[in-house]
Amino acid sequence: MLRLFGGAAGAGAVGVSAVAAPGLLAPSLAAGARPEPLRTNIKSILAAGTPLVGMSSPRGVWDQRVREVGPGLTARRIFADLGSGPSSQIRLVEQAHEAGILPVISYKVGGDVAGAVSGKYNAVAEKAAARLASYGKPTAVTFWHEPYGDMSGAQYAAATKQLLPIFKRGKLRVGPLLNGWLLDNQRGVLASYCPDELFGIWDWMGIDTYESGTMENPGSRKPGARIPALRAFLKSRGHGKMPIGVGEYNGYSARTIAAAGEQLLSTRDVWFGCLWNSTGGRGRVLTGNRLAAFKQTLADPRSAAPK
């Protein structure tokens, strides 16, 4: 029998989830019971040592995936585009807030790298940032996730300096989501996307991290291993206590998903980590043992779900 990592089976039965479906309130509590407030900001998460475990899934199937994984989700990955205006995907952000979970917003700019570098989208970003800040809720914001292959490190730094400072207001916290596989054996390349000057802008640092190979033939590189590797990389750069975010991770097996969950829960100062739960690219919808493994991560008492 497969042994899943981290957390006692059935731990979720002692708590009540903050998540029902997008736009809906959490399930009713027993008479007289009061849930612990959900912690979604960086400071409270780091102080409690209980990271947010969330999910990335297309909007059209989000409600269904929430029902399938059950209680415990505390973050949602959202893909938006400033090229489509300041309100891009804003309803998804509102739904996340209504459900009591952290929105992790990845902004792009319609593929226009040069425009981002030149400041073309700054005015749109100002409007988007003002809208997000007006909610008064903790929100993670990043610009152009996984930039390697789309632009140079210099272009990424220049565009980041244009856009991310605009979002540093209220309860918004900014950081990158870099290509996690660069931690395997291309840390010099990774470093080119995080020059020292950007650490003065970022509140947290993150990656997207995927298992190598395919569902039918998984590779030796596992997503969970890059989480402590990122912590070590940050330490080598003089930022050993910087909060970590994982925008998206996958797993071709229950063992891989459980191991990634264990790393999220056991690596120091992790803010959030979202599992990619849909078919496409390196993703595959969670079913069977893989679904059970993710449920176990969500139920683990070390997660930030209300207890």
C-alpha positions, 0 to 999 in steps of 0.5 A, spaced: 500 500 500 502 507 498 504 510 504 502 518 503 507 523 507 505 528 512 498 529 516 494 524 520 488 521 516 482 524 517 485 530 520 480 534 516 474 532 520 476 536 526 475 543 522 471 547 518 473 549 511 473 556 509 471 554 502 465 552 499 464 554 492 466 561 489 462 566 491 459 562 497 460 563 504 463 557 508 458 551 510 454 553 516 457 551 523 454 547 529 450 552 534 455 556 538 461 554 534 466 559 532 471 558 527 478 561 528 479 567 523 483 564 516 490 567 516 492 569 509 497 574 510 504 573 510 506 575 517 500 571 520 502 565 516 510 565 518 508 566 525 504 560 525 508 556 521 502 554 517 502 555 510 496 556 505 495 550 500 491 552 494 489 550 487 490 552 480 484 550 475 481 553 470 475 558 471 470 553 468 471 547 472 473 551 478 467 549 482 467 542 480 474 541 482 473 545 489 467 540 490 472 534 488 478 536 493 473 538 499 475 542 505 481 546 506 483 550 500 486 557 502 489 560 496 487 560 488 491 561 482 488 567 478 491 568 471 490 576 469 492 580 463 493 588 464 493 588 456 485 586 457 484 592 462 484 593 469 478 589 471 481 583 468 479 577 472 477 581 477 470 577 479 475 571 480 479 575 485 472 577 488 470 570 489 476 568 492 475 573 497 468 571 498 470 564 499 476 567 505 482 564 501 488 568 498 488 570 491 495 569 487 494 573 481 499 572 475 499 578 471 501 578 463 501 584 458 498 581 452 505 578 450 508 585 449 514 585 453 517 591 450 511 595 452 511 593 459 519 595 459 517 602 456 511 603 461 506 602 457 501 598 462 503 603 468 496 606 468 492 600 467 496 597 473 495 603 477 487 602 476 488 595 477 492 596 484 487 601 486 481 596 485 485 590 488 487 594 494 480 597 495 478 590 498 482 591 504 484 583 503 491 580 503 493 579 495 499 576 492 501 579 485 506 577 480 508 579 473 509 574 468 510 568 471 515 563 468 519 569 464 525 564 462 524 563 454 519 569 453 524 575 455 531 576 458 533 577 465 534 584 463 528 585 460 524 582 466 528 586 471 526 592 467 519 590 466 518 588 473 521 595 476 515 598 472 510 594 474 510 591 481 512 597 485 505 600 483 502 594 486 505 595 493 500 598 497 495 596 502 494 589 503 497 587 496 504 583 496 508 582 490 513 577 488 516 573 482 514 566 480 520 564 476 521 557 472 522 552 478 526 547 474 532 552 473 534 550 480 536 543 478 542 545 474 541 552 472 542 557 478 546 562 474 540 563 469 535 563 475 540 569 478 539 573 472 532 574 473 533 576 480 538 581 480 539 584 487 535 590 485 529 586 485 529 584 492 528 591 494 521 590 491 519 583 492 515 582 499 516 574 497 519 570 492 516 564 488 516 559 483 512 554 479 515 547 479 513 541 475 515 533 475 519 532 469 517 527 464 510 525 463 504 521 466 506 515 463 513 516 464 515 520 470 522 523 470 527 524 476 526 531 477 520 532 482 516 538 484 517 538 491 525 538 491 525 545 489 521 548 495 527 547 500 532 548 494 529 555 493 530 556 500 537 554 500 538 559 493 535 565 497 539 564 503 545 564 498 543 571 496 542 573 503 535 573 503 534 566 507 528 569 511 524 571 505 517 568 504 516 563 499 510 562 494 509 556 489 504 559 484 503 552 481 506 545 482 503 538 479 504 530 480 504 524 476 503 520 482 500 520 489 507 519 492 509 525 488 503 530 490 504 527 497 511 529 497 510 536 494 505 537 500 510 535 505 515 540 503 510 545 503 508 544 510 515 543 512 519 548 509 520 554 513 517 561 511 512 558 506 506 563 504 502 559 499 502 553 494 497 551 489 496 545 486 495 544 478 488 540 478 486 540 470 488 536 464 493 540 460 500 541 459 504 538 465 497 537 469 492 532 469 485 532 473 486 529 480 483 522 481 483 516 485 490 516 489 492 522 487 486 526 489 487 522 496 494 525 496 492 532 495 486 531 500 491 529 505 495 535 504 489 539 505 487 536 512 494 536 515 494 540 521 500 544 519 496 547 513 492 554 515 485 551 514 481 553 519 481 548 525 
